[in-house]
Amino acid sequence: MVTYGILNYQIKRGTNMIIVNDIQDATTMKNKLGSLLRRSRDFGLSKSDIQVELDMIIEDLIKNVNRIDQEMSENEEV
């Protein structure tokens, strides 16, 4: 298992699994991914459109991870 701030990536039987640490994180990811899936079906998004949206979600997650890591580092220095 690899840990990046609030996200834990665990590899099980060849599949990646995202584990979040609280219900709010899990709900946010469920809503974002569900919305992407629904819009891809309803509006016929292309593979490229879906990749762009996934990239934006990943960028948001990276920003959150970096912010939380920074906060944790600042708290350790005190």
C-alpha positions as CSV (number, residue, x, y, z in Angstrom):
1,M,0.0,0.0,0.0
2,V,1.3,3.5,-0.9
3,T,0.1,6.5,1.0
4,Y,-0.3,10.0,-0.4
5,G,-1.8,12.3,2.3
6,I,-5.5,11.3,2.5
7,L,-5.4,8.8,-0.3
8,N,-4.2,5.2,0.0
9,Y,-3.5,3.2,-3.1
10,Q,-3.7,-0.5,-2.6
11,I,-3.1,-3.1,-5.2
12,K,-5.3,-6.3,-4.9
13,R,-5.4,-9.0,-7.5
14,G,-4.1,-6.8,-10.2
15,T,-6.7,-4.0,-9.7
16,N,-6.1,-0.6,-8.2
17,M,-8.3,0.5,-5.3
18,I,-8.6,4.0,-4.0
19,I,-9.3,4.1,-0.2
20,V,-10.2,7.4,1.3
21,N,-10.0,8.2,5.0
22,D,-13.5,9.6,5.6
23,I,-17.0,9.6,4.4
24,Q,-16.8,13.1,2.9
25,D,-13.9,12.2,0.7
26,A,-15.6,9.0,-0.4
27,T,-18.9,10.9,-1.2
28,T,-17.0,13.6,-3.1
29,M,-15.2,11.0,-5.3
30,K,-18.4,9.0,-5.8
31,N,-20.2,12.2,-6.9
32,K,-17.5,13.4,-9.2
33,L,-17.0,10.0,-10.9
34,G,-20.7,9.3,-11.1
35,S,-21.3,12.7,-12.7
36,L,-18.6,12.0,-15.3
37,L,-20.0,8.5,-16.1
38,R,-23.6,10.0,-16.4
39,R,-22.5,12.8,-18.6
40,S,-20.4,10.5,-20.8
41,R,-23.5,8.4,-21.4
42,D,-26.1,11.2,-21.7
43,F,-24.0,13.5,-23.9
44,G,-21.8,10.9,-25.7
45,L,-18.5,12.2,-24.5
46,S,-15.5,11.0,-26.4
47,K,-12.6,9.1,-24.9
48,S,-10.6,12.3,-25.1
49,D,-13.3,14.3,-23.2
50,I,-13.4,11.7,-20.5
51,Q,-9.6,11.7,-20.2
52,V,-9.6,15.5,-19.8
53,E,-12.2,15.4,-17.1
54,L,-10.3,12.6,-15.3
55,D,-7.1,14.6,-15.5
56,M,-8.9,17.5,-13.8
57,I,-10.1,15.3,-11.0
58,I,-6.6,13.9,-10.6
59,E,-5.2,17.5,-10.5
60,D,-7.7,18.4,-7.7
61,L,-6.7,15.3,-5.8
62,I,-3.0,16.1,-6.1
63,K,-3.6,19.7,-4.9
64,N,-5.5,18.3,-1.9
65,V,-2.8,15.8,-1.1
66,N,-0.1,18.5,-1.3
67,R,-2.0,20.8,0.9
68,I,-2.6,18.1,3.5
69,D,1.0,17.1,3.4
70,Q,2.1,20.7,3.9
71,E,-0.3,21.1,6.8
72,M,1.1,17.8,8.4
73,S,4.7,19.0,7.9
74,E,3.9,22.4,9.5
75,N,2.2,20.6,12.5
76,E,5.3,18.3,12.9
77,E,7.6,21.3,13.1
78,V,5.7,22.8,16.0
